[in-house]
Structure formats: C-alpha cells, structure tokens
C-alpha cells in the first residue's frame, strides 16, 4: 500500500483508477462490417469462403473487386472460388446506412514446378519437387523438415507458372540460424520471362540486415515480399546471393554456409 504524501493517492488501486479514462461508446447507426473467412489466403484447390455479420441485415458481396451495392449478390451460404479472387462484402440494414466494405484477397497458387541451378544437398533435399509450393511453412527452430538446403555459392531457382500471369508480388522465405550454419542471403535478384528462355526486367532487393554479422546470430525466418508489377509472366528466375563463406567469428569460419529455402508465393495482380 502507498501512503498519502501531500495529497497523493494512497493505494495502487486508486492510482490505476485515477489514470484510467473510460470513453463512452458512440452509436453511429452504421452496422459493423462483415467478416470474410476461409481456411487459407493462398490455395491450390477450390476454396470455400464464408461471410458472417453481427448486424441483422442483408449481406451483399462481390468477387470482381468492385464495392457491393444493394444490387450485388445476396449472401445465403458459403461459396467456392477456384482462382485468385478479391471478395468484398457489406451489410445492408433497413433504415440505416450500409456498413463499411470488408475486403479480402485470396491468392491461387499457379506454380507448376520449380527447377534449380544445382540439386539441394542431403539432408535438406526431401520433397524437392514440390516443397517450395506445398503450403507448409518451415519452422526455423526445427530445420529437419520443410526446408530445402544448398551448400555453397549463389542458388538459382526457376519457377514455372501454370499459365501466363499478371503478377503483383513474389514472396520468399529463408531460414537464418547461424548456430546450425544457416545464413539468409545477402540479396535476391528476380528476373522474368514469357517463354523460359529470354529473361529480362530484373529487380534486386538487398537484405535489410547483414546476415554475416555476429550481432545477427539469433534464429529467425526471413520473409521477403518483393513488388513485381509485371504482365504475362510465365517464368520467374530467383537468384539468392549467399554470404559466400562462413564469417571469421563463427566456429565454421571459411566453410560453405547453408542456404535454406521454404515457400515461394507468386501473387496475381487483380485490377480493381
């Protein structure tokens, strides 16, 4: 307990009471926006979408990126999508303004296959044909599964898409865990092709930290979300630039580091 000193509060409870402000809840008359749900935001087979709302009214929705109106589809039951889709929904209540628009984008996984400049090394080579687009995210504290590993120099991965796409971004995941000799790349270069032969339009993204620095020895998953506003892309070439050799502060100094890769996402661009 605190004693009163020059009029100050005499208890922790009183201190908390004095410092807490309760704001009144304002009823604007606008119903709460609905909630759009699915089991994933990235999918490779038909995905069921559910829309719920707290307000008692009509839920109207669209799947073409436009804002719902009273003329839009009336939500009655869950529906299925099988391509990259922006779902928007709104609640309409009689004698009240409509709710704000809820919006979610669900990305279809159009990756057909991945090939590499060299084969992944044992033991990080299990399921190499589909591991980078199987929807399962690897755990940086347990590298025994869910990661492809390459020992040595830069690694080139070619992603072949099931059809030409207008793409918005490419998302890459790498493991950084120097204790087991796994270092994130210093930089990543993307290049794009229609036919898988001629690549151009490259973009290089530098890592926002120095993977080789001793101060960066804590394990982490490094996720790079790289903007890539490109049309008619059939192939994406990803070059991960490694740190070259394990740094001098490390017990494995001078030897080859591991580059461990996980999921690749190619996100389609949807015109609103």
C-alpha positions, -999 to +999 in steps of 0.1 A: +000+000+000+011+036-007+008+063+020-007+097+013+020+122+007+009+158+000-024+147-012-011+119-034-031+086-038-026+060-011-031+028-030-021+011-063-058+006-070-066+043-066-036+052-088-050+029-115-085+043-111-073+079-114-052+071-145-079+052-164-102+070-187-135+054-198-148+067-232-185+063-240-194+040-268-209+061-296-237+046-317-232+059-352-261+039-366-238+022-391-237-016-388-204-033-383-186-045-414-190-083-420-161-108-417-149-128-446-133-161-437-116-191-453-091-217-443-063-201-462-054-169-482-033-190-506-047-221-521-042-247-549-076-263-549-111-250-547-115-229-515-147-223-495-154-187-484-178-178-455-191-144-447-206-135-413-221-104-398-232-093-363-259-070-376-293-084-387-295-074-424-286-085-459-250-093-467-242-084-503-209-094-518-188-093-550-159-113-564-148-089-591-131-063-569-160-038-570-177-025-539-210-042-531-243-024-537-279-034-529-279-050-564-249-072-557-251-109-549-270-118-517-250-140-494-270-171-484-244-198-478-207-204-482-194-203-518-164-217-536-136-199-555-110-216-577-089-186-589-073-156-574-102-136-561-109-103-542-140-109-521-158-077-508-188-077-486-212-052-470-242-053-447-274-035-456-299-029-429-333-013-434-335+024-425-298+026-417-266+034-437-248+004-451-217-009-433-182-002-444-168-026-470-149-056-459-123-069-483-100-100-486-078-112-513-073-150-518-043-160-540-045-191-561-012-209-563-003-211-600+032-226-596+035-257-618+071-267-609+105-254-597+139-262-610+173-254-596+208-245-608+220-275-587+204-302-567+197-295-530+221-312-506+214-340-482+197-339-457+178-309-469+165-324-501+134-342-491+104-334-514+124-311-536+099-313-565+070-296-546+083-285-512+086-248-522+049-246-530+032-272-508+016-247-485+035-258-454+057-233-437+090-244-422+100-238-386+133-221-380+138-238-347+133-272-363+151-274-397+147-312-400+116-308-423+100-282-445+133-266-459+154-271-490+191-266-483+220-257-506+256-256-495+280-232-514+275-204-538+245-185-551+214-205-558+192-200-588+156-212-587+133-211-617+096-210-610+074-222-639+038-209-637+008-230-649-003-201-672+010-166-680+000-142-652+000-105-645+018-106-612+018-082-582+045-096-560+067-125-552+071-137-516+102-157-505+111-173-472+146-182-459+159-196-426+186-177-407+201-197-379+239-194-377+241-219-349+235-246-375+254-228-402+223-215-420+226-179-432+200-158-450+210-144-484+226-110-486+204-101-516+179-116-540+175-109-577+143-116-597+141-118-635+110-126-656+103-144-688+074-153-710+089-185-725+115-196-700+144-187-724+147-150-725+148-133-691+148-096-686+134-069-664+154-078-633+149-064-598+174-068-570+164-065-533+191-061-506+186-077-472+176-052-445+202-067-422+237-081-425+233-119-423+270-124-417+272-101-387+278-118-353+252-094-338+226-111-361+231-146-347+196-151-334+174-176-354+147-160-375+126-166-406+134-140-432+104-133-454+109-110-485+078-096-501+091-082-534+069-059-555+068-072-591+043-054-613+048-075-645+024-087-671+022-120-690+048-137-668+054-174-675+086-179-655+103-162-626+140-167-620+151-162-584+188-158-576+197-159-539+231-143-533+247-161-503+272-146-479+300-166-497+318-181-467+310-185-431+325-154-413+355-154-391+337-151-358+319-184-364+333-218-354+328-229-391+347-199-404+358-201-441+335-231-449+304-231-470+272-218-453+238-234-458+211-215-477+177-229-466+146-220-486+109-225-479+077-214-495+075-193-527+044-174-534+036-157-567+007-133-562-015-125-591-025-088-598-062-081-598-075-050-614-099-032-591 
